[in-house]
Amino acid sequence: MEGQVLARLRHGGPHLTVGLITADLLHLGDELALLERSGAGLVHIDVMDGVFCPMTTVGPPFIKAVRSGSLLKDAHLMIDEPLAKVESYVQAGADLITFHLEGASQPHRVLQVLGQAVNANDPARGIVRGIALNPSTPVAAVEPLLDEVEHVLILSINPGWGGQAFLPSTARRLDQARRLIEASGRDILLGVDGGVTRDNIGMVASLGVDLIVSGSAIFDGKDAAGNAAFMLEQVRAARAGQAAVVA
């Protein structure tokens, strides 16, 4: 049976998922309250282990400590060999768990483990299983896994640092992923992550994606509330435009 989280994300997209790593972590509760008031629906947590990519960030204890209220917790695992580690992220209360195809020697088994997992917040919510692809990985590499996945995340930058520019090849790669998803016959979420700013959020939202990740462009040290409100408005405008086209 489809979980509540997946059902929620399959409707009303695109959805903005806000990267927390660039937030003011000393005042994380205030930052989360700000996002909730702005209307954001998800918080995106970049987990880096210093092995798969150069930086080291946070792990399960941080995710567990995030008191997100109505916000869904979206864990992006940029880690090496996630098979033995994903259960700890389930127990920490992640609602979406996305790992990298490039970092897993047995990605199908990781997806099977996640498919049997129970959401620690509420079993009825379910867990959305995601596969992420680096810019240099052929999109076709995800095709054998589409029967076991609910979310495909296309990276529009190389993983490891915020503030990078959105790669021009991303639109083509998203189109390739969309075609694979349509051919699979499954209703799989398509997401994009990296280089999303105030200047390009409207363009990105028009690319036919379900989830858009943005972090440093929101928490730029100036006006996080204003940035979040602006970007959400751009996403809503794209949503309205897509609905008008369908109608």
VENZIFEN-V817703 format. One record per helix or strand. SS is the DSSP state (alpha for helix, beta for strand). FROM is the first residue (numbers start at 0). LEN is the number of residues. If there is no record, write none. Layout:
# VENZIFEN-V817703
ss: {SS:SS}
from: {FROM:FROM}
len: {LEN:LEN}
This chain:
# VENZIFEN-V817703
ss: {alpha:beta:alpha:beta:beta:alpha:beta:alpha:alpha:beta:alpha:alpha:alpha:beta:alpha:beta:alpha:beta:alpha:beta:alpha}
from: {3:14:24:41:55:59:71:81:85:95:100:106:122:127:138:150:169:188:200:210:223}
len: {6:5:14:8:1:6:7:3:6:5:3:10:3:6:10:5:15:5:5:4:23}
